[in-house]
């Protein structure tokens, strides 16, 4: 039995843990959050990733939790409606498509309900030392353990990537935008309806979830790379950048200021010329973040986890890591391109269809 440590309890880490445990690996997942994370946006599961959730045995429960929007509208900074449709959503394509949208925290909760996987919250990796037959891992809360393999599934700001490959700035391509995401009560009274707003270099989307009792709000603005900010500084900056925008934005900013669950980060991509170093390997955003602008981050995480687990079940880690990269590289390249094809809006339908199915799971 091979002993594997996964850093990151999100979509990529949770999916990989389930697949590896099913194959008889001893799997530990460590995450710096003190408990499973809540909040986050609705995420898309598309194309070949639909087959992956079925392979996980989660297709039926995940589809049962899908968001069910009737349609969407776009308003300007004064609240004037620019566009309305019941045929399409900006993020998910056709409303009658097999692709579906589901809340990130619902997906993560399903993935973490996995027999045979040890989850450790409130801790993080501080050092990796490769030895003859494993990797010695030191932890923030003290002590060390040795694992046969270490996987970085810890996102855009991956600790594993920094320790094994080098500083984050060497691999990051900033896409000129920042997003904030938070939940709040449905004080707008939206019923299964998305509303997007746009004003100069700012914008966002609001949509109801949890049987229309809650809103998930995304606010964004264009910017060059910013220094690291505290959460109060992040909120203050968003208020500054969106000051003067009309519609319901002032109320949304008030709700954001009071939000306990809050996410803020740059829209950026990660590009490396290799995803493995010795017994350490990267999966999902840690290795090939495409950014939320691609609409394919979740699918990349799910497919990457599936392919990596499949190859580790077939061969030793050196051959498995090589095969994983060979299979995933073209898929990653097409999906990362979705975020940069059209900076002012979504990629073309043709590009999306090509990208989301550009890999075989065999």
C-alpha positions in Angstrom: 0.0 0.0 0.0 1.4 3.4 -1.0 1.1 6.3 1.4 0.0 9.6 -0.1 -0.3 13.1 1.3 -2.5 15.6 -0.5 -2.3 19.2 0.4 -5.6 20.9 -0.2 -9.1 19.7 0.6 -10.9 21.4 -2.3 -12.3 19.8 -5.5 -9.0 18.5 -6.9 -7.8 17.2 -3.5 -11.1 15.7 -2.5 -11.6 13.9 -5.9 -8.0 12.6 -6.0 -8.4 11.3 -2.4 -11.5 9.4 -3.2 -10.0 7.8 -6.4 -6.8 6.8 -4.7 -8.5 5.4 -1.6 -10.7 3.3 -3.8 -7.5 1.8 -5.4 -6.1 0.9 -2.0 -3.7 3.8 -1.3 -3.4 5.1 2.2 -4.5 8.8 1.8 -4.1 11.8 4.1 -5.4 15.2 3.2 -4.2 18.3 5.0 -5.7 21.8 4.7 -4.8 25.0 6.4 -8.5 26.0 7.0 -9.7 25.1 10.5 -12.7 23.3 9.1 -14.2 22.4 5.7 -14.6 25.7 3.8 -18.1 27.2 3.1 -19.1 29.8 0.7 -17.7 30.2 -2.7 -19.4 30.5 -6.1 -21.5 28.2 -8.2 -19.1 26.1 -10.3 -19.6 24.4 -13.7 -19.2 20.7 -14.4 -18.9 20.3 -18.1 -18.1 17.8 -20.8 -15.8 15.0 -19.9 -15.9 16.1 -16.2 -19.5 14.8 -16.2 -18.1 11.3 -16.7 -15.6 11.8 -13.8 -18.4 12.7 -11.3 -20.2 9.5 -12.4 -17.0 7.5 -11.9 -16.8 9.1 -8.4 -20.2 7.7 -7.7 -21.5 11.3 -7.1 -23.3 12.0 -10.3 -26.8 11.6 -8.9 -26.3 13.5 -5.7 -24.4 16.2 -7.3 -27.0 16.7 -10.1 -29.7 16.8 -7.4 -27.9 19.8 -5.8 -27.5 21.8 -9.1 -28.6 25.4 -9.3 -31.8 25.8 -11.3 -31.9 29.2 -12.9 -34.7 30.2 -15.2 -32.6 32.7 -16.9 -30.5 35.8 -16.6 -30.4 39.5 -17.2 -27.7 42.1 -17.5 -28.0 45.7 -16.2 -25.8 48.7 -16.4 -24.5 50.8 -13.6 -27.9 52.7 -13.3 -30.0 49.5 -13.3 -31.1 49.8 -16.9 -31.6 46.3 -18.3 -29.4 45.7 -21.3 -30.1 42.1 -22.0 -32.5 39.3 -20.8 -32.6 35.6 -21.8 -34.3 32.4 -20.6 -32.2 30.3 -23.1 -28.7 30.9 -21.8 -26.7 31.7 -18.7 -23.3 33.4 -18.9 -21.5 30.7 -17.0 -23.2 27.5 -18.0 -24.3 27.7 -21.6 -27.7 26.4 -22.5 -30.1 25.9 -19.5 -31.2 22.5 -21.0 -27.6 21.3 -21.4 -26.2 18.1 -19.8 -23.6 20.4 -18.2 -24.6 21.6 -14.8 -23.8 24.3 -12.2 -23.5 23.5 -8.5 -22.3 25.3 -5.4 -18.6 24.7 -4.6 -19.2 24.0 -1.0 -21.8 21.3 -1.9 -19.3 19.6 -4.2 -16.5 19.7 -1.6 -18.8 18.3 1.1 -19.8 15.4 -1.1 -16.1 14.7 -2.0 -15.0 14.8 1.7 -17.6 12.2 2.7 -15.0 9.5 1.7 -14.3 6.3 3.6 -10.7 5.5 4.2 -9.4 9.0 3.8 -7.8 10.9 6.7 -8.6 14.6 6.8 -6.5 17.0 8.9 -7.7 20.6 9.1 -6.0 23.6 10.7 -2.5 22.6 9.6 -0.1 23.2 6.6 3.1 21.9 5.2 6.2 23.9 6.0 9.0 21.8 4.5 9.5 18.9 2.0 12.7 16.8 2.0 12.9 14.0 -0.5 14.7 10.9 0.9 15.6 7.5 -0.7 12.1 6.0 -0.4 9.8 8.8 0.4 9.3 12.5 1.2 9.7 13.8 4.8 7.0 16.4 5.4 7.2 18.9 8.2 4.0 20.6 9.5 3.2 24.0 10.8 1.7 22.6 14.0 4.9 20.6 14.6 6.2 17.2 13.9 6.9 15.4 10.7 5.7 12.3 8.7 7.1 10.5 5.8 5.0 9.7 2.7 5.7 7.8 -0.5 4.1 10.6 -2.5 3.1 14.2 -2.0 0.4 16.0 -4.1 -0.1 19.7 -4.2 -3.8 20.3 -4.7 -3.7 23.6 -2.7 -4.8 26.1 -5.3 -3.5 29.2 -6.9 -1.2 30.1 -4.0 0.0 26.5 -3.5 2.5 25.9 -0.6 3.6 22.6 -2.2 4.4 24.3 -5.5 6.4 27.0 -3.7 8.4 24.4 -1.7 9.0 22.0 -4.6 9.2 24.3 -7.6 10.0 27.8 -6.6 8.4 31.2 -5.9 4.8 31.8 -7.1 5.6 34.8 -9.2 7.7 32.6 -11.5 4.6 30.8 -12.7 1.8 33.3 -12.4 0.2 35.2 -15.3 -2.1 38.0 -14.0 -5.3 38.5 -16.1 -6.0 42.0 -15.1 -9.0 41.4 -12.8 -9.9 40.8 -9.2 -13.0 39.1 -7.8 -14.7 39.0 -4.4 -17.3 36.3 -3.6 -19.5 36.1 -0.5 -22.9 34.8 0.6 -25.7 37.0 2.0 -29.5 36.9 2.6 -31.7 37.2 -0.4 -32.7 40.7 0.3 -33.3 41.3 -3.4 -36.0 38.7 -3.6 -34.6 37.0 -6.6 -36.2 33.7 -7.6 -34.1 31.4 -9.7 -32.7 34.3 -11.7 -29.2 35.6 -12.2 -28.5 39.3 -12.6 -25.2 40.6 -13.9 -24.2 44.3 -13.7 -21.5 46.1 -15.7 -20.1 49.6 -15.2 -16.9 50.8 -16.8 -14.1 48.5 -15.4 -16.3 47.0 -12.7 -19.1 44.4 -12.6 -20.5 41.4 -10.9 -23.3 38.8 -10.7 -25.9 38.0 -8.1 -27.9 34.8 -8.0 -30.1 33.0 -5.4 -29.3 29.6 -3.9 -30.6 27.3 -1.2 -34.2 27.5 -2.4 -33.9 31.2 -3.0 -33.1 31.9 0.7 -29.5 33.0 0.1 -27.6 35.1 -2.5 -24.1 34.4 -3.8 -22.5 37.6 -4.9 -19.5 38.1 -7.1 -18.0 41.6 -7.4 -15.1 42.4 -9.6 -12.9 45.2 -11.0 -10.0 45.6 -13.4 -6.5 46.1 -11.9 -2.9 45.5 -12.3 -1.4 43.1 -9.7 -1.9 44.3 -6.1 0.2 43.7 -3.0 -1.0 41.3 -0.5 -3.9 42.8 1.5 -5.7 42.0 4.7 -9.4 41.2 4.5 -10.4 44.6 5.8 -8.1 46.2 3.2 -9.6 44.0 0.5 -13.2 45.0 1.4 -12.2 48.7 1.6 -10.6 48.5 -1.9 -13.8 46.9 -3.3 -15.9 49.7 -1.8 -13.6 52.3 -3.2 -13.6 50.8 -6.7 -17.4 50.3 -6.9 -18.2 53.5 -5.2 -20.7 55.5 -7.3 -22.1 52.4 -9.1 -25.9 52.4 -9.0 -28.5 49.7 -9.2 -28.4 47.5 -6.0 -24.6 47.8 -5.6 -24.6 50.0 -2.5 -26.7 47.4 -0.7 -24.4 44.6 -1.9 -21.3 46.5 -0.6 -23.0 46.9 2.8 -23.7 43.1 2.8 -20.1 42.5 1.9 -18.7 44.6 4.7 -20.7 42.5 7.2 -19.9 39.1 5.6 -18.0 36.6 7.7 -17.4 34.3 4.8 -15.5 36.2 2.1 -13.1 35.3 -0.7 -11.0 37.7 -2.7 -8.2 37.0 -5.2 -6.8 37.9 -8.6 -7.9 36.3 -11.8 -4.6 34.6 -12.8 -3.3 31.5 -14.4 -0.5 29.1 -13.4 1.9 27.9 -16.1 4.8 25.5 -15.4 6.9 23.5 -17.8 6.5 20.4 -15.5 4.0 19.4 -12.9 6.2 16.9 -11.0 9.5 17.0 -9.2 10.7 13.6 -7.8 7.9 12.3 -5.6 5.9 15.5 -5.6 3.2 16.3 -8.1 0.6 19.1 -8.7 -3.0 18.8 -9.7 -5.8 21.3 -10.4 -5.2 25.0 -9.8 -1.8 24.4 -8.1 -0.4 23.1 -11.4 -2.5 24.7 -14.1 -5.0 27.2 -12.8 -7.1 28.5 -15.7 -9.0 31.1 -13.6 -12.7 31.6 -13.1 -12.7 33.5 -16.4 -12.4 30.1 -18.2 -15.4 28.5 -16.6 -13.4 25.3 -16.6 -11.5 25.3 -13.3 -13.7 22.7 -11.7 -13.6 20.4 -14.7 -9.8 20.7 -14.9 -9.6 19.8 -11.3 -11.9 16.8 -11.6 -10.3 15.4 -14.8 -6.8 16.0 -13.5 -7.6 14.1 -10.3 -9.1 11.2 -12.3 -6.2 11.0 -14.8 -3.5 11.2 -12.1 -5.2 8.5 -10.0 -5.6 6.3 -13.0 -2.0 6.5 -14.0 -0.8 5.9 -10.4 -2.9 2.8 -10.4 -1.1 1.6 -13.5 2.6 2.3 -12.8 5.2 3.6 -10.4 5.2 7.3 -9.7 7.8 8.3 -12.3 6.0 6.6 -15.3 2.6 7.7 -13.8 3.6 11.3 -13.5 4.9 11.3 -17.1 1.8 9.8 -18.5 -0.4 12.2 -16.5 1.4 15.2 -18.0 1.2 13.7 -21.5 -2.5 13.2 -21.3 -3.4 16.4 -19.5 -1.2 19.0 -21.3 -3.4 19.5 -24.5 -6.6 19.5 -22.4 -5.1 22.2 -20.0 -3.8 24.3 -22.9 -7.2 24.5 -24.6 -9.1 25.3 -21.4 -6.7 27.9 -20.2 -7.1 29.6 -23.6 -10.8 30.1 -22.9 -9.9 32.8 -20.3 -7.8 34.8 -22.8 -9.6 34.3 -26.1 -12.0 37.2 -25.6 -11.0 39.4 -22.6 -14.3 41.4 -22.9 -16.6 38.4 -22.6 -17.0 34.6 -22.8 -15.1 32.5 -25.2 -16.9 31.3 -28.4 -19.3 28.3 -28.1 -17.0 26.5 -30.6 -14.0 26.9 -28.3 -15.8 25.9 -25.2 -17.2 22.7 -26.9 -13.7 21.8 -28.2 -12.0 22.5 -24.9 -14.3 20.7 -22.5 -14.1 17.3 -24.3 -10.5 17.4 -25.5 -9.3 14.4 -23.5 -10.0 10.6 -23.3 -10.6 9.0 -19.9 -9.5 5.6 -21.2 
